[in-house]
Amino acid sequence: MNKNYLTFTYAISGVSIIVGLLMIFNSGSRGQSLATAELNRQFNSMDTAQYNMIYESGINQFLVLGGILLGSGLLMTCMLSFVLLLRSKPEVEEKLHV
């Protein structure tokens, strides 16, 4: 495997993990900003139940998307580490037998 490819793949997985965690931790404020934007769009006239529904759905959207990004980043990191482990094992055995 090419060293540049490995570095790029680790960088992509690291960015995916960081963005996923940020989306999960900031989901409350993002949900609130979505609900406030919808409230302002409707000229400050909205039912409380409708506001809460938009607020909770905004939170859930960011939780799901952050979880997907976090999971894919962790999966990519684990798979890449496993591939590197499998590829390095025969090289170590060859050095020991020589």
C-alpha positions, -999 to 999 in steps of 0.1 A, spaced: 0 0 0 12 35 -8 22 57 22 3 86 7 -29 65 4 -26 54 41 -21 90 53 -50 102 32 -73 75 45 -63 81 81 -69 118 76 -104 112 61 -113 89 89 -100 113 115 -120 142 101 -151 120 99 -147 111 136 -142 147 147 -171 161 126 -193 133 139 -185 140 175 -190 177 170 -224 171 154 -235 148 183 -223 172 210 -238 203 193 -271 187 183 -291 206 210 -280 240 199 -284 231 162 -319 219 168 -327 251 187 -314 272 158 -334 253 133 -366 258 154 -358 295 159 -352 300 122 -386 284 114 -402 305 140 -388 337 124 -398 325 90 -434 323 102 -433 358 116 -430 348 153 -463 330 154 -461 293 160 -478 268 184 -456 255 212 -461 219 202 -451 226 167 -419 245 179 -410 215 202 -416 191 173 -392 211 150 -367 214 179 -367 176 187 -366 166 150 -336 190 145 -318 174 174 -325 139 161 -313 148 126 -279 159 139 -277 130 163 -283 105 134 -260 122 110 -232 126 136 -236 89 145 -233 79 109 -201 100 104 -186 88 137 -194 51 130 -180 53 94 -149 70 106 -143 44 133 -150 16 109 -127 30 83 -99 33 110 -104 -2 123 -105 -17 88 -74 1 77 -55 -9 109 -66 -45 104 -54 -45 68 -20 -30 79 -17 -57 106 -24 -84 80 0 -70 55 28 -65 80 26 -100 95 43 -119 66 71 -93 65 79 -99 101 78 -137 96 102 -134 67 127 -113 87 126 -139 116 133 -168 93 162 -152 75 
